[in-house]
Amino acid sequence: MGGSGEGIFVAQIVLLLVVGRGLGEVLQRYGQPAIMGQLIGGILLGPSLFGWLWPSAQHLIFPSDPAQKSMMDAVSQLGILMLLLLTGMETDLRLVRRVGAACFSISITGTIVPFVCGFALAQFLPESLLPEPTQRVVAGLFLGTALSISSVKIVAMVVREMNFMRRNLGQVIISSAIIEDTIGWLIIAITFGIATNGRVQLVPLVTTIVEVAAFMLFSFTIGRRLVFTLIRWTNDTFRSEYAVITMILIIMGVMALITNLIGVHTVLGAFVAGILVGESPILSGHIEEQLRGVITALFMPIFFGMAGLSADLTVLADPTLAMLTVCLVVIASIGKFGGAFIGGKLAGMSIKEATAVGSAMNARGSTEVIVASIGLSMNILSHNLFTMIVTMAVLTTLAMPPMLRWALGRLPVGHAEKQRVERETLDERGFVSKLERLLVLVDDSRIGKFTAYLAGLVGGSSGMPTTLLRLKDGHVARSEDARVPDGTLKEIKKGAEKSARAVKQAEDTLVEKVHLTARTESQATRETIAEEARKGYGMLLIGLEDVLTEKRSFTKALNGITEGFDGPLCLVLNGASGAAKMPTLSAGTSILVPVNGTEVSRRAADFALALARSHHARVKVLYVSQGAAGGGRSTSVSHRREEAVLKDIADLADRYGVAVDTAIRTRATPDKAIVREASKNAAMIVMGVTQRPGDELFFGDTATAVVASCNCPIVLLASERMKRADAGAELKVATS
C-alpha cells in the first residue's frame, strides 16, 4: 500500500508538471502569464473536466484519501512559502522610495476601495457559501483582501514587455503593486490571528497588530543586517555547493516560525525574508537565479495545480452561483480599477495615465489564489466560494494584459523622461554599476593608500561590500575594521563617503555604508588570493609599492598574486619613476582615458567617470588609432567610428554628470600620443588593457611603454584573464 501511495504521489507531481508547464507555454506564446496556464491546468485535471469526463481515472490519480492528500498538501504548503520568498526577493523597496508619493496614493485607494467592496459583499453572501456562518466577518476580511491585492509578477511582466519598466508611469505601477502586495500580506497576517480566535476580540487583535509591527521593525533594522551577515558568512566560509541557498531557506524557515509563534500566518515571515534576502548587497542576482529555477520549475506548477484541483467549475451550472460569480467579477474589477484610478487622479495624473494604472492593478493572479488557498485551508472559505474566487482571478488576470497594452500604447514619452530612460539604458552596459563586491590588496605606501581611496570611491556609490587585504612584509595582516591601520582605513572610508554624497546630490538616492571587512592572515600568493576569490568578487584592486622591475616588467610576486584571480584586475601604479606624487582629485584636475572603441576601453572610461563624479573633476578622452603610426585618417568610415566611440562615452559622462574633453590622435603611435597628452597636467591615467596569455602578467607593448614613460599615477583596468592562445589578437590599448 505504501508503494502504491508513493507511486500515486509521483504520478500526481508528473501530471501537474506536464499539464501546467504545457498550458503555461501555450498561454505565454499568446501574451498571457504562464502562471495562469498552471492554474487552469489544475482546474482541468480536477472535477471541472477530467473528473467530469472520466471520474474513475481522476479519483485513481487524485484520491480523496486523507493520507494521500496530505502528501501533496505538504508540498503545496512548502510551495506557498517558496513562492512568497521569491515574491519578496523581487520586491524592490528602493524603487518605491525613488518613485515618491504617487504610488502611495494609488496603493492606498487601490487597496481600500476593493477591500471595502469585498468585505461588504461577504456580509450579503448566502450562508451556504460559508463553512461557518458565524465567521462572516473573518470571511469578509479574506474576501476583501483577495479583491484588493495585485500580482506584482504579472504586472511587471506586461510592463517589462511594453518597455515601460524605466518609464515614470511603469515605475509608479510596479511600486504601487509592491505596496499593495505588502499591505495585503500584513492584512492576511492579522486576519489569520483573528481567525485563530474564532471572532474579533479587541485585546488579541491589538496584541497581534503590536506583535506584527514589532516583527516588521526588527526585520527592517537589525534583521536586515543580520541576514546580510549570515549570507556573507556562509558564502565566505562554506565550500560545499549551494550553501548560500541552504542559508536562505533556513532564514525563510526561521522567520516563518517567528510569525507562526506570534499567531500570524507563516507567509508573512517568508515574504519579509525574501525582501531582506533581495536587499542583500552580495551575490543577490546569482542567488535569485538559482532559487528561481527550482521554484519556477517545481513548486509553482504544483501549488497552482493543486489550487486549480480544489476548484470545481461544474458548480457554476447552478444559476445562482453563476450569477454570484459574475457579480464577484464585476465588483472586483470595478472596485480595483476605480480605486487605482481615483488614486492616480489624486496624484495628479492625466485620465490616460490613471486609466493605465487602473488597468494594471486589476491583475490578481498568483497572489489572490494564495490568499484564497489559505482561507480554504483554514475552513474560512467554502469550496464553492473558493471556486468563485479562483474563477474571478483567472478572468481578471487574463483580461489585464491586453487592457494594459492598449492603455500604455496611448501614452507618449516626454523629453525629460526620454533622457532619463536613455541614461538608465546606459547603466545596463555599465561596468561599475554591475560590480557587486570588491577585493582590495594594498600596503601602507602612498600608492596603497591612494588605491584604498579609489576603491572607496567605486564602492561607495552603491554601498558595495569590500574586502580590504593589507599587505605588510609579504603577509596579509589579519584584522577587523577597527584594527586596520588608520591611514588605509581612513582613505577607503573617506572615498566611500565622498562617493555616497555625490550620488545623493545627483540622484537623491541614499546609499548605505560600504560593508568593509578584512581577511585571513597568510602570505599573499596565488593560492591565498584564489582562496579569497572563490567567495565571489567583481574586481581585484591592487596598490602596492615596488611591483615593477628595472626593465618595467611586473615582479614575480605580483605575477603570483594575479594568477589567483581570473576576473577583472585594477592595478594602480606609481608612475615610471616610482615616486609620483599622489594627486588630489578636485574640480581643477583632469583624468586621462585613452580609448579605441573596444569594450575594455569603455570599462576604463566608466571607471574614470565614477572616480571623477565625486570631485567634479574633468575627464580627457583620447581616441588613439592603432593603425596610424604616421599617416592621417584613412577613410570616412574610420572617422565615423571614432566619433561614434567618443559620443558613446560623452553620453556615459552625461549619465555621471561629469564634464569631458575629447581628442583624436592619428599621427603618432598610441603610446606616444598617450604620453604626450599625459604631460599636459593630467592628474592620472586610467587605461583599459587586455590580459595576454602566458606565464607572466603582460598587457601589450602600448601599456608597457606608457607605464615606462609617464610619471603620474597610472590605473590599468585589465580584462578577465585570457584563456585561449589566440586571445592575443585582441586590443592593445585600453578603452571601454
matplotlib code that plots the C-alpha trace (Angstrom):
import matplotlib.pyplot as plt

x = [0.0, 2.9, 4.5, 1.2, 0.8, 4.3, 3.6, 0.4, 2.3, 4.9, 2.2, 0.4, 3.6, 4.5, 0.9, 0.8, 4.2, 3.4, 0.0, 0.9, 4.1, 2.4, -0.6, 1.7, 3.8, 0.7, -0.6, 2.8, 3.0, -0.2, 1.0, -0.6, 1.2, 2.4, 1.1, -2.4, -1.7, -0.6, -3.7, -6.0, -4.1, -5.1, -8.7, -8.8, -7.3, -9.9, -13.6, -14.2, -13.1, -11.1, -13.3, -16.4, -15.3, -13.6, -14.3, -12.8, -9.4, -9.4, -10.2, -7.5, -4.8, -6.2, -7.9, -9.8, -7.8, -6.6, -3.2, -2.6, -3.9, -1.6, 1.5, 0.6, -0.7, 2.7, 4.5, 1.8, 2.3, 6.1, 5.4, 3.5, 6.5, 8.9, 6.6, 6.4, 10.2, 10.7, 8.0, 9.8, 13.1, 11.5, 10.2, 12.4, 11.7, 14.4, 12.1, 9.2, 11.4, 12.6, 9.2, 7.7, 4.2, 2.2, 2.5, 1.3, -1.8, -2.6, -1.9, -3.9, -7.1, -6.5, -6.5, -9.2, -11.9, -11.9, -11.3, -14.5, -16.3, -15.2, -15.9, -19.4, -20.1, -19.3, -22.0, -24.7, -23.5, -25.8, -24.9, -24.4, -21.2, -19.7, -18.5, -19.1, -21.8, -20.8, -17.4, -18.8, -16.6, -13.4, -14.6, -15.2, -11.6, -10.3, -12.6, -11.7, -8.0, -8.4, -10.1, -7.7, -4.3, -2.5, 0.0, 3.4, 4.8, 2.1, 2.0, 5.8, 5.6, 3.4, 5.2, 8.5, 7.1, 5.9, 9.3, 7.8, 9.9, 12.0, 9.2, 7.9, 4.4, 5.8, 7.8, 4.7, 2.7, 5.3, 5.8, 2.1, 1.8, 4.7, 3.0, -0.4, 1.3, 3.0, -0.2, -2.1, 0.2, 0.0, -3.8, -3.6, -1.3, -3.7, -6.8, -5.1, -4.8, -8.5, -9.5, -7.5, -9.5, -12.8, -14.1, -13.0, -11.6, -10.1, -7.2, -6.0, -6.4, -4.3, -1.8, -1.5, -1.1, 1.6, 3.5, 3.4, 4.6, 7.5, 8.4, 8.5, 10.5, 13.0, 13.2, 14.0, 16.6, 18.6, 17.2, 18.4, 22.0, 21.7, 20.5, 23.3, 25.9, 24.6, 24.6, 28.1, 29.5, 28.0, 29.4, 32.8, 33.1, 31.4, 33.0, 30.1, 27.8, 24.7, 25.5, 24.1, 20.8, 20.6, 21.2, 18.4, 16.0, 16.9, 16.4, 13.0, 12.1, 13.1, 11.2, 8.1, 8.3, 8.6, 5.4, 3.7, 4.7, 3.2, -0.1, 0.0, 0.5, 3.9, 3.6, 4.4, 7.7, 8.6, 7.7, 9.7, 12.6, 12.5, 12.7, 15.7, 17.5, 16.7, 18.3, 21.4, 24.2, 26.2, 25.5, 21.8, 21.4, 23.2, 21.2, 17.9, 18.6, 19.4, 16.3, 14.1, 14.9, 13.7, 10.7, 9.5, 10.1, 8.7, 6.8, 4.8, 3.2, 2.4, 1.0, -1.2, -2.1, -3.3, -5.2, -6.9, -7.8, -9.7, -11.9, -14.9, -16.3, -19.3, -20.9, -21.3, -24.0, -26.2, -27.7, -27.5, -23.8, -23.1, -24.8, -22.9, -19.7, -20.5, -21.3, -18.0, -16.0, -17.8, -17.4, -13.8, -13.0, -14.8, -13.5, -9.9, -9.9, -11.9, -9.7, -6.5, -8.0, -9.0, -5.5, -3.9, -6.1, -5.4, -1.7, -2.2, -2.2, -4.0, -7.0, -4.9, -2.3, -4.9, -6.6, -3.3, -2.8, -6.3, -5.9, -2.6, -3.8, -6.7, -4.5, -4.9, -3.3, -1.0, -1.4, -5.2, -5.0, -2.6, -4.9, -7.9, -6.0, -5.1, -8.8, -9.8, -7.2, -8.4, -12.1, -13.0, -14.0, -16.1, -15.2, -17.9, -16.7, -13.1, -14.1, -15.8, -12.6, -10.4, -12.7, -12.5, -8.7, -8.4, -10.8, -9.4, -5.8, -6.4, -8.1, -5.4, -2.5, -4.5, -6.1, -2.7, -1.1, -3.8, -3.6, 0.2, 0.3, -1.7, 0.9, 3.6, 7.0, 8.2, 11.6, 12.9, 11.6, 13.2, 16.6, 16.3, 15.4, 18.4, 20.7, 19.5, 19.8, 23.5, 23.7, 22.8, 26.1, 28.0, 30.9, 31.0, 27.2, 27.3, 30.0, 28.7, 31.8, 35.4, 38.6, 41.3, 45.0, 47.2, 50.2, 51.0, 52.7, 51.4, 50.1, 48.4, 46.5, 45.6, 44.3, 42.2, 40.7, 39.9, 38.3, 36.1, 35.0, 34.0, 32.3, 30.7, 28.4, 26.3, 27.4, 29.4, 30.7, 34.5, 37.2, 40.4, 43.6, 46.6, 50.0, 52.9, 56.3, 54.8, 51.9, 48.3, 47.6, 44.6, 42.5, 38.9, 37.9, 39.0, 42.5, 43.3, 46.0, 44.4, 45.8, 44.4, 41.0, 40.6, 41.3, 38.8, 36.1, 36.8, 36.4, 33.2, 31.6, 32.6, 31.1, 27.9, 27.4, 27.8, 25.2, 22.8, 23.3, 22.9, 20.2, 18.6, 19.4, 20.6, 23.5, 24.2, 27.6, 30.2, 30.4, 34.2, 35.9, 39.4, 40.5, 42.9, 46.5, 48.5, 51.1, 49.6, 50.3, 48.4, 46.8, 45.7, 44.2, 42.5, 41.0, 39.7, 38.5, 36.4, 34.0, 32.9, 34.4, 33.7, 37.2, 40.6, 42.2, 45.9, 48.0, 51.5, 54.9, 57.8, 55.8, 57.9, 61.4, 64.2, 63.0, 59.5, 58.0, 56.0, 57.6, 57.3, 55.4, 52.7, 52.5, 51.8, 49.2, 47.3, 47.4, 45.0, 42.3, 40.6, 38.3, 39.0, 42.1, 42.7, 46.4, 47.3, 51.0, 53.2, 54.4, 57.6, 59.9, 58.1, 58.0, 55.0, 53.1, 49.6, 47.1, 44.3, 41.2, 39.2, 37.3, 40.6, 42.1, 41.9, 41.9, 43.2, 41.5, 42.8, 40.1, 40.0, 36.4, 36.9, 34.8, 37.7, 38.5, 34.8, 35.2, 38.1, 36.1, 33.3, 35.7, 37.3, 33.9, 33.0, 36.1, 35.6, 32.0, 32.6, 35.1, 33.6, 36.9, 37.2, 37.9, 40.0, 39.0, 41.8, 40.9, 44.2, 44.2, 46.1, 46.9, 48.1, 51.8, 52.3, 49.5, 46.3, 42.8, 42.3, 38.6, 35.4, 34.3, 37.0, 36.2, 32.6, 33.7, 35.9, 33.1, 30.7, 33.0, 33.5, 29.8, 29.1, 31.5, 30.1, 26.6, 28.1, 29.7, 26.3, 24.9, 27.5, 27.2, 31.0, 32.5, 34.6, 37.0, 37.6, 40.5, 41.6, 45.2, 46.2, 49.6, 51.6, 51.8, 49.3, 51.9, 53.5, 50.1, 49.1, 52.4, 52.3, 48.7, 49.5, 52.3, 49.6, 48.9, 46.9, 46.5, 46.3, 45.8, 43.0, 43.8, 41.9, 44.1, 43.7, 45.5, 47.6, 48.0, 51.3, 53.0, 53.8, 51.5, 51.6, 49.2, 50.8, 53.5, 51.4, 50.6, 54.3, 55.5, 53.1, 54.0, 57.7, 57.3, 54.6, 55.4, 51.8, 49.8, 48.6, 45.5, 45.5, 42.0, 42.5, 40.0, 39.4, 42.4, 42.6, 42.1, 42.7, 46.0, 44.6, 43.4, 46.5, 44.8, 42.6, 43.1, 46.4, 45.2, 42.7, 39.3, 35.9]
y = [0.0, 2.3, 1.7, 2.4, 5.6, 6.7, 5.9, 7.9, 10.8, 10.8, 10.4, 13.5, 15.5, 14.4, 15.1, 18.6, 19.5, 18.2, 19.8, 23.0, 23.6, 22.8, 25.1, 27.8, 27.6, 27.9, 30.9, 32.7, 32.4, 34.4, 37.1, 35.7, 34.8, 31.2, 31.1, 31.1, 28.1, 26.2, 27.2, 26.3, 23.0, 22.2, 23.1, 20.9, 18.0, 18.4, 17.7, 20.5, 18.5, 15.3, 14.3, 15.0, 13.1, 10.2, 10.2, 6.8, 7.7, 11.1, 9.6, 7.0, 9.6, 12.2, 10.1, 11.6, 9.5, 12.0, 10.3, 10.6, 14.2, 15.2, 14.3, 16.8, 19.3, 19.3, 20.1, 22.7, 24.4, 24.5, 25.9, 28.8, 29.7, 29.4, 31.5, 34.2, 34.1, 34.6, 37.4, 39.1, 38.9, 40.5, 43.4, 46.4, 48.8, 51.2, 51.7, 52.6, 55.2, 56.6, 57.0, 59.0, 59.8, 58.9, 55.1, 55.5, 57.4, 54.7, 51.8, 53.2, 53.9, 50.8, 48.7, 50.4, 50.6, 46.9, 45.8, 47.6, 46.1, 42.6, 42.9, 44.3, 41.6, 38.9, 40.3, 39.5, 36.1, 33.1, 31.1, 28.1, 29.7, 30.0, 26.9, 28.8, 31.5, 32.9, 33.8, 36.1, 39.0, 36.8, 35.6, 39.2, 40.1, 37.2, 38.2, 41.9, 41.0, 38.7, 41.5, 44.3, 42.6, 42.7, 40.3, 42.1, 39.3, 39.6, 43.4, 43.5, 41.0, 43.2, 46.5, 45.0, 43.6, 47.1, 48.6, 50.7, 49.4, 52.6, 54.9, 57.1, 55.5, 52.0, 52.5, 54.0, 51.0, 48.5, 50.4, 50.6, 46.8, 46.2, 48.3, 46.6, 43.3, 44.2, 45.6, 42.5, 40.1, 42.3, 42.1, 38.4, 38.0, 40.0, 38.2, 34.8, 36.0, 36.9, 33.6, 31.7, 33.3, 32.5, 36.0, 39.6, 40.3, 43.6, 42.6, 39.7, 41.9, 44.8, 42.3, 40.8, 44.2, 45.2, 41.9, 42.3, 45.8, 44.7, 41.9, 44.3, 46.9, 44.2, 42.8, 46.0, 47.2, 44.5, 41.7, 43.3, 43.5, 40.0, 38.5, 40.1, 38.9, 35.4, 35.2, 36.7, 34.4, 31.3, 32.4, 33.0, 30.1, 27.0, 25.2, 22.8, 23.6, 25.8, 26.6, 30.1, 28.6, 26.5, 29.5, 31.5, 28.6, 28.5, 32.2, 31.8, 29.0, 30.8, 33.9, 31.9, 30.2, 33.5, 34.8, 31.5, 31.9, 35.3, 34.0, 35.1, 33.1, 31.9, 33.6, 36.9, 35.6, 34.1, 37.3, 39.5, 37.1, 37.4, 41.2, 41.1, 38.5, 40.5, 43.6, 41.8, 43.6, 40.4, 37.9, 38.7, 38.3, 35.0, 33.7, 34.8, 32.9, 29.7, 29.9, 31.0, 27.8, 25.3, 27.4, 28.1, 24.6, 22.6, 24.5, 26.9, 24.3, 22.0, 24.8, 26.4, 23.0, 21.9, 25.2, 24.5, 21.0, 22.4, 24.4, 22.8, 24.8, 22.4, 24.1, 27.2, 25.3, 26.4, 29.7, 31.3, 30.5, 31.6, 34.9, 35.4, 34.7, 37.3, 39.8, 39.0, 39.5, 42.8, 44.1, 43.1, 44.7, 48.0, 48.2, 47.6, 49.7, 52.5, 52.6, 52.8, 55.3, 57.6, 57.3, 58.2, 61.3, 62.3, 62.1, 64.5, 62.0, 62.5, 60.4, 58.3, 57.6, 56.9, 54.5, 52.6, 52.4, 51.1, 48.5, 47.3, 46.9, 44.7, 41.6, 39.3, 36.1, 34.2, 36.3, 36.1, 32.3, 32.1, 34.2, 32.1, 28.8, 30.0, 30.8, 27.4, 25.5, 27.4, 26.5, 30.2, 29.8, 27.0, 25.1, 26.9, 30.4, 29.3, 28.3, 31.6, 33.5, 31.4, 32.0, 35.7, 35.6, 33.8, 36.1, 39.4, 38.3, 37.1, 40.4, 42.6, 42.2, 43.3, 46.2, 47.4, 47.1, 49.2, 51.8, 52.1, 52.3, 55.6, 57.3, 59.5, 59.9, 63.4, 64.9, 64.8, 61.2, 60.1, 61.5, 59.7, 56.4, 56.7, 57.4, 54.3, 52.2, 53.2, 51.7, 48.3, 48.4, 49.9, 48.2, 49.9, 49.7, 45.9, 45.3, 43.6, 43.1, 44.4, 42.8, 45.3, 44.4, 47.3, 48.1, 51.1, 53.1, 56.2, 54.2, 51.8, 54.5, 56.1, 52.8, 52.4, 55.8, 54.9, 51.7, 53.7, 56.0, 53.0, 51.0, 54.0, 54.8, 51.7, 50.6, 47.8, 45.1, 45.5, 43.2, 45.0, 43.0, 44.9, 43.6, 44.0, 42.4, 39.9, 38.9, 39.8, 41.3, 39.7, 42.4, 43.6, 47.1, 48.8, 47.2, 48.1, 50.9, 54.3, 55.6, 52.8, 52.6, 56.3, 56.6, 53.9, 55.3, 58.8, 57.7, 55.8, 58.8, 61.2, 58.9, 58.4, 62.1, 62.6, 60.0, 61.6, 65.0, 63.9, 61.2, 61.9, 58.3, 57.4, 54.9, 52.5, 52.4, 50.2, 46.9, 46.8, 43.7, 42.2, 38.6, 35.8, 36.2, 34.4, 35.1, 36.9, 34.2, 32.7, 30.2, 32.7, 35.1, 32.2, 31.1, 34.6, 34.9, 31.8, 33.8, 35.9, 39.3, 41.5, 43.1, 42.9, 46.3, 46.2, 49.1, 48.0, 49.7, 48.2, 46.0, 46.9, 45.6, 47.8, 46.7, 47.9, 44.5, 43.2, 41.4, 37.7, 38.5, 40.5, 37.8, 35.2, 37.3, 38.0, 34.4, 33.5, 35.9, 35.3, 38.3, 41.9, 43.5, 47.1, 47.8, 51.2, 52.0, 54.7, 56.1, 55.4, 56.8, 55.1, 58.4, 60.1, 62.5, 61.2, 63.6, 65.3, 65.0, 68.2, 70.3, 71.5, 68.1, 66.1, 62.3, 61.0, 58.0, 56.5, 54.7, 52.8, 51.5, 48.2, 47.1, 47.1, 50.7, 51.6, 50.0, 52.2, 55.3, 54.1, 53.6, 57.1, 58.8, 57.1, 58.5, 62.0, 62.3, 62.7, 65.5, 67.2, 66.5, 66.5, 63.5, 63.8, 61.1, 60.5, 58.3, 56.7, 54.9, 51.6, 51.6, 55.1, 55.2, 58.3, 58.7, 60.5, 59.2, 56.5, 56.7, 58.4, 55.1, 55.2, 58.8, 58.0, 55.1, 57.4, 59.9, 57.2, 55.9, 59.4, 60.2, 57.0, 58.0, 61.5, 60.1, 58.0, 61.1, 62.9, 60.0, 60.6, 64.4, 64.7, 67.2, 65.6, 66.8, 64.7, 64.4, 62.2, 61.4, 59.6, 60.9, 59.1, 55.7, 55.1, 55.1, 58.4, 60.0, 59.0, 60.1, 63.4, 64.1, 63.0, 65.6, 68.3, 68.3, 65.0, 64.1, 60.3, 57.9, 55.3, 52.8, 49.7, 46.8, 43.2, 40.4, 38.5, 34.7, 33.4, 32.8, 36.5, 39.4, 41.3, 43.8, 44.6, 46.9, 50.1, 49.6, 48.7, 51.8, 54.1, 52.7, 53.2, 56.8, 58.5, 59.9, 60.4, 57.5, 55.0, 52.8, 49.7, 48.3, 44.8, 42.5, 39.0, 36.6, 35.3, 31.5, 31.0, 31.0, 33.2, 35.9, 38.0, 39.2, 41.4, 45.1, 46.7, 49.9, 50.2, 51.7, 50.8]
z = [0.0, 0.8, -2.6, -4.2, -2.3, -3.3, -6.9, -6.9, -5.3, -8.1, -10.7, -9.4, -9.5, -13.0, -14.3, -12.7, -14.1, -17.6, -17.9, -16.0, -18.0, -21.3, -20.8, -19.4, -22.5, -24.7, -22.8, -22.8, -26.5, -26.7, -24.3, -21.2, -17.9, -17.6, -14.1, -15.4, -17.5, -14.4, -12.5, -15.5, -15.8, -12.2, -12.9, -16.0, -14.0, -11.3, -11.2, -13.7, -16.7, -16.1, -13.2, -15.2, -18.3, -16.6, -12.9, -12.1, -13.6, -11.9, -8.5, -9.0, -9.6, -7.2, -4.5, -1.6, 0.9, 3.7, 3.9, 0.2, 0.1, 3.0, 0.9, -1.8, 0.7, 2.4, -0.9, -1.7, 1.7, 1.2, -2.3, -0.7, 1.4, -1.5, -3.7, -1.1, -0.6, -4.4, -4.4, -1.6, -3.4, -6.4, -4.3, -4.8, -2.0, -3.4, -6.4, -4.1, -2.3, -5.6, -7.2, -4.5, -3.2, -6.3, -5.7, -2.1, -3.2, -5.8, -3.5, -0.6, -2.6, -4.8, -1.6, 0.4, -2.3, -3.4, 0.2, 1.3, -1.7, -0.9, 2.8, 2.1, -0.4, 2.2, 4.5, 1.9, 0.7, 1.3, 4.4, 2.1, 0.8, 4.3, 6.2, 9.4, 9.1, 12.5, 11.0, 8.3, 9.5, 9.1, 5.7, 4.7, 5.6, 3.4, 0.5, 0.9, 0.8, -2.2, -4.1, -3.1, -3.7, -7.1, -8.6, -8.9, -11.0, -13.7, -13.6, -14.0, -16.9, -19.0, -18.1, -19.0, -22.3, -23.2, -22.5, -19.7, -16.9, -16.8, -17.8, -15.0, -15.2, -15.4, -12.2, -10.4, -11.5, -10.2, -7.0, -6.3, -6.8, -4.4, -1.7, -2.3, -2.0, 1.2, 2.7, 1.6, 3.4, 6.6, 6.4, 5.9, 8.9, 11.1, 9.7, 10.5, 14.1, 14.2, 12.6, 15.2, 17.9, 16.1, 16.3, 16.6, 20.1, 20.9, 23.2, 21.0, 17.9, 19.4, 20.6, 17.1, 15.5, 18.0, 17.5, 13.7, 14.0, 16.3, 13.9, 10.9, 12.8, 13.9, 10.4, 8.6, 11.2, 13.0, 10.8, 7.6, 8.8, 10.3, 7.1, 5.1, 7.6, 7.6, 3.7, 3.5, 6.3, 4.6, 1.2, 2.6, 4.9, 3.4, 0.5, -0.3, -3.2, -2.8, 0.9, 0.4, -0.9, 2.3, 4.5, 2.7, 3.2, 6.9, 7.2, 5.5, 7.8, 11.0, 10.1, 9.1, 12.5, 14.3, 12.6, 13.4, 17.1, 17.3, 15.9, 12.3, 9.1, 8.1, 4.7, 6.2, 7.6, 4.2, 2.3, 4.6, 4.5, 0.7, 0.9, 3.1, 1.0, -2.1, -0.5, 0.5, -1.4, -2.0, -4.8, -4.8, -8.6, -8.6, -5.6, -7.2, -10.4, -8.5, -6.4, -9.2, -11.2, -8.6, -7.5, -11.0, -12.3, -9.4, -6.7, -8.8, -11.1, -8.1, -5.9, -8.6, -10.0, -6.5, -6.2, -9.5, -8.4, -5.4, -7.8, -9.3, -12.1, -12.5, -9.6, -11.8, -13.6, -10.7, -12.0, -8.6, -8.2, -11.7, -11.2, -7.9, -9.7, -12.4, -9.7, -7.9, -11.1, -11.8, -8.3, -8.2, -11.5, -10.8, -7.3, -8.2, -11.4, -9.7, -6.6, -8.5, -11.0, -8.1, -6.5, -9.8, -10.3, -6.7, -7.5, -10.4, -13.3, -16.6, -17.5, -19.8, -17.1, -14.5, -16.9, -17.4, -13.7, -13.1, -15.9, -14.4, -10.8, -11.9, -12.2, -9.2, -10.5, -8.1, -5.0, -4.9, -5.4, -2.4, -0.2, -1.2, -0.6, 2.9, 3.5, 2.2, 4.3, 7.4, 6.7, 6.4, 2.7, 1.3, -1.8, -3.8, -2.7, -3.4, -6.9, -7.4, -6.3, -8.5, -11.5, -10.8, -10.5, -13.8, -15.7, -14.3, -14.9, -18.5, -19.2, -17.8, -20.3, -23.4, -21.4, -20.1, -23.5, -25.0, -22.3, -22.3, -26.1, -25.9, -23.7, -25.3, -23.7, -22.7, -23.4, -19.8, -19.3, -22.6, -21.5, -18.1, -19.8, -22.2, -19.2, -17.4, -20.5, -20.5, -17.0, -18.5, -20.4, -17.4, -15.7, -12.3, -11.9, -12.3, -9.8, -6.6, -4.5, -4.4, -3.3, -2.4, -1.8, -0.6, 1.6, 3.7, 1.0, -0.7, -3.7, -1.3, 0.5, -2.8, -4.1, -1.0, -1.6, -5.2, -4.0, -1.6, -4.5, -6.6, -3.8, -2.0, -5.0, -4.2, -0.7, -2.3, 0.1, 0.1, 1.5, 2.3, 2.5, 3.9, 2.8, 5.2, 4.8, 2.3, 4.5, 4.7, 8.1, 9.9, 11.4, 11.8, 10.6, 13.8, 13.7, 10.1, 10.1, 10.4, 7.1, 4.9, 6.7, 6.7, 3.0, 1.9, 4.2, 3.1, -0.6, 0.2, 2.0, -0.8, -3.4, -1.4, -1.0, -4.8, -5.6, -3.0, -4.5, -8.1, -7.9, -4.5, -3.6, -0.1, -0.3, 2.6, 4.1, 2.4, 4.2, 4.9, 6.2, 6.3, 5.8, 6.8, 8.0, 5.3, 2.7, -0.4, -3.1, -5.9, -3.5, -0.9, -3.5, -5.2, -1.9, -1.3, -4.9, -4.5, -2.4, -5.4, -6.3, -9.3, -9.4, -7.7, -7.0, -6.2, -4.9, -3.9, -3.9, -6.0, -8.3, -11.4, -12.2, -13.6, -17.1, -16.2, -16.3, -13.3, -10.4, -9.7, -6.5, -8.4, -11.1, -8.4, -6.8, -10.0, -11.2, -8.4, -9.7, -13.0, -13.0, -13.9, -12.4, -11.5, -10.9, -9.6, -10.4, -9.0, -12.4, -14.2, -11.5, -8.7, -6.8, -8.4, -6.1, -5.4, -6.9, -5.0, -7.2, -7.5, -9.9, -11.4, -12.1, -15.2, -15.7, -19.0, -20.6, -23.8, -25.9, -29.1, -29.4, -27.5, -24.6, -22.2, -23.1, -22.4, -19.0, -18.3, -19.3, -17.0, -14.1, -14.6, -14.7, -11.5, -9.9, -11.3, -10.3, -6.6, -7.1, -10.2, -11.9, -15.7, -17.9, -21.0, -23.5, -26.1, -29.1, -30.3, -33.6, -33.5, -37.2, -37.7, -36.9, -39.0, -41.5, -41.4, -41.2, -43.8, -44.6, -43.7, -42.2, -39.6, -38.8, -38.2, -36.0, -33.9, -33.5, -32.5, -29.8, -28.4, -28.5, -26.6, -23.8, -23.8, -23.3, -20.4, -19.0, -19.1, -17.1, -14.4, -14.6, -15.5, -17.9, -20.7, -23.3, -26.3, -28.8, -31.6, -32.3, -35.5, -36.4, -33.7, -32.2, -29.4, -26.6, -27.8, -28.2, -24.6, -23.1, -24.9, -23.7, -20.1, -20.0, -20.2, -16.5, -16.3, -12.7, -13.5, -16.4, -16.4, -19.2, -20.2, -21.1, -22.1, -20.1, -22.6, -22.4, -20.9, -17.6, -16.9, -16.5, -19.7, -21.2, -24.6, -25.9, -25.7, -22.0, -21.2, -23.0, -21.2, -17.8, -18.6, -19.7, -17.6, -14.1, -12.9, -11.3, -13.8, -13.3, -15.6, -15.7, -17.1, -18.6, -17.4, -17.7, -21.3, -21.5, -25.3, -27.1, -29.9, -27.4, -28.1, -31.3, -29.1, -28.4, -27.5, -25.9, -23.2, -23.7, -22.7]

ax = plt.figure().add_subplot(projection="3d")
ax.plot(x, y, z, "-o")
ax.set_aspect("equal")
plt.show()
